[in-house]
Amino acid sequence: MLKRILFFLAVIITLGSCQDKTETTSEDLNTLLDNWHLAASHADIDSYFSAFADDAIYIGTDASERWTKHEFYSFCEPYFAKGKAWDFKAFDRKIYFSEDGHTAWFNELLNTWMGVCRASGVLTLKNGTWKISQYHLSVTIKNEKMKQFLEIKQ
């Protein structure tokens, strides 16, 4: 009887801690990403780059844009120094977690100066803090406009 009680208590504690961890982490990651976008709109370079892991990669819309954190900082610094960077507003974001809870990946749709963009990324939990390890921004094109786009691209 005692074994059954202990087993059920262990199951309840395990399920409860998993549920809380996922809910809290999901909220935390949404807040982290929203605040990260907000930091760019306020040209707050310190807050913006503190969200990145040291070994982070940023992939932009141009095929040549694959930057390390340091390279991306150098690119961004003149924009942030002028007090105006960019203002991306996420309106649809999905977050997924690894089994061990130390990695998450996401995709989001954004309202931007380029119209609707899509981004995806990877977040990692390091020393108790979530950081952006990779962010990939892309421009969206309606399928019916693809032929025109390919002609422009040539």
C-alpha positions in Angstrom: 0.0 0.0 0.0 2.8 2.4 0.9 4.5 1.6 -2.4 1.3 2.5 -4.3 1.0 5.8 -2.4 4.6 6.7 -3.1 4.3 5.8 -6.7 1.2 8.0 -7.2 2.8 10.9 -5.4 5.9 10.6 -7.6 3.7 10.6 -10.7 1.7 13.6 -9.5 4.9 15.5 -8.6 6.5 14.6 -11.9 3.5 15.6 -14.0 3.0 18.8 -12.0 6.6 19.9 -12.4 6.6 19.1 -16.1 3.4 21.0 -16.7 4.6 24.0 -14.7 8.0 24.0 -16.4 6.6 23.9 -19.9 4.0 26.7 -19.2 6.4 28.9 -17.4 9.2 28.4 -20.0 6.8 29.1 -22.8 5.7 32.3 -21.2 9.3 33.2 -20.5 10.4 32.6 -24.1 7.6 34.6 -25.5 8.5 37.5 -23.2 12.2 37.1 -24.1 11.5 37.3 -27.8 8.9 40.2 -27.5 11.4 42.2 -25.3 14.2 41.4 -27.8 12.1 42.9 -30.7 11.1 45.8 -28.5 14.8 46.5 -27.7 15.5 46.9 -31.4 12.5 49.3 -31.8 14.0 51.4 -29.0 17.5 51.1 -30.3 18.6 49.6 -27.0 21.7 47.7 -28.3 22.7 46.4 -24.9 19.4 44.7 -24.2 19.1 43.5 -27.8 22.5 41.8 -27.8 22.3 40.5 -24.3 19.5 38.2 -25.5 22.0 36.4 -27.8 24.2 33.4 -26.8 27.9 34.2 -27.2 28.1 31.8 -30.1 24.8 33.0 -31.7 24.2 33.2 -35.5 21.9 35.7 -37.2 20.8 34.9 -40.7 19.2 37.8 -42.5 17.1 38.1 -45.7 20.1 38.5 -48.0 21.9 35.3 -49.0 25.1 36.9 -47.8 23.8 37.7 -44.3 25.1 35.0 -42.0 26.6 36.7 -39.0 28.2 35.7 -35.7 27.0 37.7 -32.7 30.2 39.9 -33.0 29.7 40.5 -36.8 26.0 41.3 -36.4 26.8 43.7 -33.6 29.2 45.5 -35.9 26.5 45.7 -38.6 23.8 46.9 -36.2 25.8 49.4 -34.2 25.5 52.3 -36.6 21.7 51.9 -36.8 21.3 51.7 -33.1 23.7 54.6 -32.6 21.3 56.8 -34.6 18.5 55.9 -32.2 16.5 54.1 -34.8 16.8 50.4 -35.7 13.8 48.4 -36.8 10.4 47.6 -35.4 9.3 44.0 -35.9 6.0 42.9 -34.2 5.4 39.2 -33.9 1.7 38.3 -34.4 1.9 34.5 -34.6 4.6 32.5 -32.8 4.9 28.8 -32.1 7.4 27.4 -29.6 8.6 23.8 -29.3 10.8 22.2 -26.6 13.3 19.4 -26.5 12.6 16.5 -24.2 15.3 17.7 -21.7 13.9 21.2 -21.7 17.2 22.8 -22.5 16.5 23.7 -26.1 13.6 25.3 -27.8 12.9 26.3 -31.3 10.3 28.6 -32.7 8.8 30.2 -35.8 7.0 33.5 -35.9 5.3 35.8 -38.4 6.2 39.4 -38.1 4.8 42.8 -39.3 7.9 44.7 -40.5 8.8 47.5 -42.9 9.2 44.8 -45.5 5.7 43.5 -45.0 5.0 40.2 -43.4 8.2 38.3 -42.7 8.8 34.9 -41.2 11.5 34.1 -38.7 12.6 30.9 -37.0 15.2 30.4 -34.3 16.7 28.2 -31.7 17.0 29.1 -28.0 19.2 27.4 -25.5 19.2 27.3 -21.7 22.7 28.0 -20.4 23.5 28.5 -16.8 19.8 29.0 -16.0 19.3 31.7 -18.7 17.6 31.3 -22.1 19.5 32.8 -25.0 18.9 33.1 -28.7 21.4 30.7 -30.4 20.2 31.2 -33.9 17.7 33.6 -35.6 16.7 33.3 -39.3 14.7 36.1 -40.8 13.1 35.6 -44.2 10.8 37.7 -46.5 7.5 36.0 -47.5 6.2 36.0 -51.0 2.8 34.9 -52.1 2.9 31.8 -54.3 1.0 33.6 -57.1 3.8 36.3 -57.2 6.7 33.8 -57.4 7.1 34.1 -61.2 7.4 37.9 -60.9 9.8 37.6 -58.0 12.0 35.2 -59.9 12.1 37.7 -62.9 13.2 40.5 -60.5 15.7 38.3 -58.9 17.5 37.6 -62.2 
